[in-house]
Amino acid sequence: MNILLINHYAGSPLLGMEYRPYYMAREWKKAGHKVLIVAASNAHVRSKQFNLNQNYEKHSIEGIDYLILKTPEYHGNGLKRVLNMSSFIRRLYQYSAMISDEFKPDVVIASSTYPLDIYPAKKIADHSKAKLFFEVHDLWPLQPMEMGGYSKYHPYIIALQHAENYAYRNAFSVISIWPKALKYMVEHGLKPEKFFYIPNGIVIEEWDKNLEIPQEVYELIKKLKSQRKILMGYAGAHGIANALHSLVDAMGSLKKDNVELLLIGKGPEKEKLIQKANNLKLENIHFIPPVTKNQIPSLLDKLDILYIGLQNQPSFQYGMCPNKLIDYMMAGKPIIQSYKAGIDMVTEVGCGLTIEPENPEAIIKAVRNLISKSENELKVMGERGKSYCITNHDYKIIAPQFLEVLQGNMHIHIEESI
């Protein structure tokens, strides 16, 4: 089977996130299928971009074939990002016949975060007489409306809503990373029997490697450990949605508990967080630059408690499950989850504590709860999360499930009242 996967932001371990398209493609290729990923030359989530001298280039990236379409550079979520999206969609239209004729897809997957790629994907599918699938990573335009404050009457939101509804009506099946989104999708035109849930994944082998972390980070952790400090860590984006200001607010009270916080990563809120910590004279917070994906397992292994927080958003009721949470569970460490979602794996699995979002007092209480437990209790807690990940989130398990959907052989989807 020839599988065409369209994902504006598709990366790889070499390029940076997002990783899901690459890991799915790798497993599908191992199963004997031919895969082509279509991606943009510039994407804000990637650590490496493509500098193209022509409108498109073909690349083999870590064993997977990519068609890279030229798009303009951008940073942040302003007008330039919209222009970047528009450029990618325009190129997809422009080269749709070429893609159809040369690759001859049997299935076409529209998989970008935003739903606008469904239109050229439909054109390619029709030209190739291929089945069209829609993969939902984020609920656009609902989430931009919640997080960005856009009105539903904003022209951009109207365009996104039309595309989302079009996708639900025209896709052969919808693959959702959100397990509780069926009701929402049905309200926007999806037939219930078309809904399938395939969760975020993990590559087990990557967690067996013991790659060195940056020397300065290693020395800091070594120093803090020698002082018998309890190390709490957050690794990921420093944005408004991550609600890290509440975590910083909590650290003043936790200083007397011997707790040190490592904030690892970058983002638009990082400088504000640094300034806030300085203003509050918090010496138990350490701001660390991003580390590479393959260094994350070694880094998380050296920490004692892992924290994940998000703003309190209504859309999370549909089953928000960040990749970061899967990484934390795989690290085998106790987790503090500070957000409300339609699912609560931390509580269900018993691998940590779930608390009210954006609440410093709840963070303080949760940290003190965990550090009051014995070393063995915390170890068991962490092992529960790791075991659950290995059983349910290995790409070697979920990529074949995705294939079953593409081949029309999977008949089990999330049962949910609508």
N, C-alpha and C positions, 0 to 999 in steps of 0.2 A: 504494500500500500504506500502511495506517495502522500506524505503529510506536509501541508503548507501551514506554518504557524506564523501569524502576523502579530508582532509585539513591538511597538515603538521603542520600548526601553530594554529589550532583551540584551542581556550581557552574558557573562561566563565567569568562572573563577579568575581568569586572566584579565577580563575587562572590568570586573566589578558588577554589582547588582544592576538589573534583577536577574536572579539565578534560575528560577523555576523553568523558563523555556529551555535553557541549556540542559538541565538535568533530565527533564522529560524527554527531550530529543535524544539524548545519549542512550537512555534505556530503550526507546523505540528503535533506534538504530541497531542496538544489540539484538533486538527481537526480529531483525531482518527487514525493517521498513526503511524507506528513503525519506529523509526529512530536510526541509529547507526552512530556515527562520528568516523572516524579513524584518529588519530593524532600521531605526534612524541612525544617522551618523553622530548626532548629538543628543544626549539624554542626561538630565541633571543627576540621576541616581548612579550613573557609571563613574568609575574612577578614571577610566581612559576613554577618549573620544576618537572618532575617525576624522582625519583631515582629507577629504576627497577632492580630487581635481576634476571630477566629472560627476554626473548626476547619480550614478550608482556604481558600485563595485561588488564583485563577488569575492568572498573570503572563506577560507576553511579555518575555523577557530576551534582549536583543541578538539579536532576531529569532527566538527559539525559544520555543515554548509550554511553560510549566511549570505543574504543579499542585503547590502547596506545602501540605503537611500540617503542622498545628500539633504541635510536640513541645516538651518542656521543655528549658530551658537545662542545660548540663553542661560540666564541664571535666575533662580527664584520663580515666583508664580505670576509674574506680570504679563504685559502684552507680548513680550518676546517669546514667552512659552507658548502662547496661543498661536503666534506666527510659526513657531517650530512645528506644532501639531498640524497646522494648515498645510505647511510645506510637505510633511510626511504623507498626508492624505492625498494631496495633489500628485505627488510622485507615484503613489500606489495606483491611482487612476491612470496616470500617464503610461505606466509600464505594466498594466494589468494584462494586456494581451500577450506581451512578451513572457510574463511569468506563467500564464496559462499554457502557452504553446511550448515553452521550453521545459517546464517542470512537470506539466500534465498532472496536477494534483487529483487525488481521489477524495480527499477531504481538505477543507479550508477552515482554519480556526482563527477567528478574530479575537485577539487576546490582549489588546492594549488596555491600560488603566481606564482611559476614556473610551466611550462607545462609538466614536465617529468613524473608526476603521471598518465598521460593519458594512458601510456602503460599497467601498471598493472590494471588500472581501466577497460580498454578494455578487458583484460583477465578475470577479475571477471565478467564483464557484459556478455561476451560470454558464460562463464561456467554456469551462472545463467539464460541465455536467458532473460537478463534484458536490458532496454534501457540505452544508455550511454549519459550523458550530460557533457558539459564542461563549467565551470563557470570561467569567466575572471575577476580577481581582478586588475592585472597589466599587461601591454603589454610587456611580455618577449618574445624574447630577445631585443626588441627595447629599452626599458628603461635602462637595463644594458649597452647597447652600448652608449647611450647618456650620462648617468650619470657616468659610469665607464670608458668610453673611450676605450672600447673593439672594436677591428676590427671585421667585419662580417666574417672574415676568421679564427678567433680564434676558436680552437677546441670546447671550451665550448659553444660559441655562435652558431656554426654550429649544435651542438647537441640540443640546445634549439630551434633553428629555425625548425629543422626537427620535433621535438615534437609538436611545435605549429601548423605547417602545418598539421601534422597527426591528431591532435585534431579537427581542422576545417573540415577536410575531413571525419572523422569517427564518430563524435558526432551526435546524433539524433537532438539535438538543442544546441545552445550556449547561455548562459545567461551572459550578459555583464554589468558591473558596469559603463562602458564607453558608453554614449549614442550616440556618434558620430563615433564609431569605425567600423561601417559596411563596409565602403569602404576599410579600411585597412584589415579587415578580409577576404573580398571577394578576395582581391589581393593575399591572402595566402591560398585560397582554399575553403572558406566557401560559401555555396549556400545562397543567400540573405534571403530566406524564413525561414532559420534556426536561424536567429538572433533575440534575445529578450533582451530588456533592463529592468533590475530590479535595482533600485538605492540603495544607502546606506540607512540604517534605523536608527531609534531612538525608544527607549522605553519610551513612554510618562510618565508612572507611576514613573520612576526614577527621573523625574524632579519635581515631586510633593513632594519629600522628602526634608527635610531641615536638612541634616546631618552636623555636626560640622566639620570645617576645622581645620588643625593643629593649636595649640595655638599660636605658634610663628608667623604664617602667619596672623592669626586673629589680633594679637597685632600690627603687622606692618601696616596692612590695616587701623586699627582703628587710629593709630598715623598719617598716611598720610591723612586720611579723616579729622581729627581734624585740620590739617594744610591747609585744603581746596585744596588739590592736586587733579588733574585729573588723574585717574588711567587707564593706558592702559595695556592690558595683552596679553600674548601669552602663551598657554598651549599645550605642545606637545614635540616632539623630537627635539633635538638640533643637527641636522646633516647638512652636506653641502647642501643637497637639500632644506632645509628650509630657506636658504638665510637670516639668522638672522644678519649677519654682516652689511647689509645695514640698518637694524633697529637700531642697536647700533650706527652706524654712524650718524643717524638722531637725536639721543637723545641729543647731545650737543646743537643743535639749539633750541630744544624744552624745555630746562631747563627754559628759561625765560618765557615760556608759562605755567609754573606751572604743567607740565606733568611729571608723574613718570611711569616708565615701570617695570612691573613684568614679568620676564621670568621664567616660571614654567615648569620643566621637566629636562631631562637629555639627554646625547648623546655625540658622539665623538667630537663635536665642542665646548662643554660647557666650557672647560678650556681655549680654545683660546678666546672665547667671554669674559670670565671674565678678562683675561689678557688685552684684547683690551680695555675694559671699564676702567680698572685701568690705563692703559697707557694714555688714553684720559681724566683721572680724572673725570669720569662721576659718580657723586653721585646719580643721579636720575634713576639708573638702579638697580634692586634688583633681584638677582638670587635665586630662590626658588626650593627646591627639588620636585620631582614628588609627586602628591597627588593621592589618590585612585580614581578609576573611579566614585564611588558613592559620592565622595566629589566635583567632578567637577561642578555640578549644583550650589552648594552653593558658591563655589569660584567665578565662572563667574558672579554670581548675584551681587557680591560686587564690580565689576569693571565697568568702564564707557565706554571704547572702547575696542574692541577685534581685534587683528591683526593676519592675516594669510599671509604668504609669501612663495613662492617657486622659484626655479631657472627658468629661461626662457628656457624651453625645447620644441622642436618641437612636441614631442609625446602628449603634453597636448592639442593639437588641437582636439584630439579625445574625449574630454569631461571629463578631470580630475575634480573630485569632492571629495575632501578629507572628511573623517569622521569628521575631526575637524571643517570643515565649517558647517556641519549639527548641531554639538554641539553648535557652536556659534550662529547660527540662533535660535536654540531652547532656548538659554539663553535670547533671547529678547533684545540683546544689539546691537548698531550700529557697523558695521564691516568695517575694511579696508582690502580689498583683494588685495594682491600684486603679482599677477601672471596672465598669459594669458592662457585661456583654450578654448576649443570649445564651452563651455557653460559659461554663466556669470549670475548665479542666483542672486548674490548680486545686480547687476544693474537691472535685470528683475523684481525682487521682490521689489526692492527699500528699501533694509535693510542696506545700507551702500554705500561705495565708492570703485570702482575698479580702480587700478592705475598700472602704468608700473612696472614690476618686477625689483628688485635689483637696485632701484633708491632712494637714501636717500632724495633727494629734493622733489620727488613725495610724499614720506611718510610725510615729514614736512608739505607740502601743504595740504594733506588730513586731517591730524590731526587738523590743524588750521581751516580748513573748518568745521569739525564736532564740534569743541569746540566753534565756533562762532554761532552755532544754539541754539535755545531755548531748554529748558528742555523738553517741550511738543513735539517739532519736533523730538528730539532724541528718545523719548518714542514711538512715532508713527512708526518711522523707525524700532526700535527693534521689535515692535509688528507685523509688516509685516512679518519679518523673522520667528517668532515663529508660526504665523498662517499658513504660507506656509508649515512649517515642519509638523505640526499636520495633515494637510490635505494630504500631499504627501509622508511622510517618516516614518510614524508609521509602525512598524513591523506587526501590526495587519492588515495593508493594503497590504504591499508588500509581506509578506510571503504567503498569499493566491494567489497572482499573480504568484509567483514562482511555487506554486502547480499547477496552471492552465497550466503552461508551461510543467511541468512534466507529467501531465495527458493528454496533447495534446489538451487542450480546449481553449488555448489562441491563438487568430488569429490576434492580433494587436501587431505589433512591430514597432520599429522606422522607419519611412519613410525617407529615405535619398537617395539623388542622388548618384549613383555609376558609 
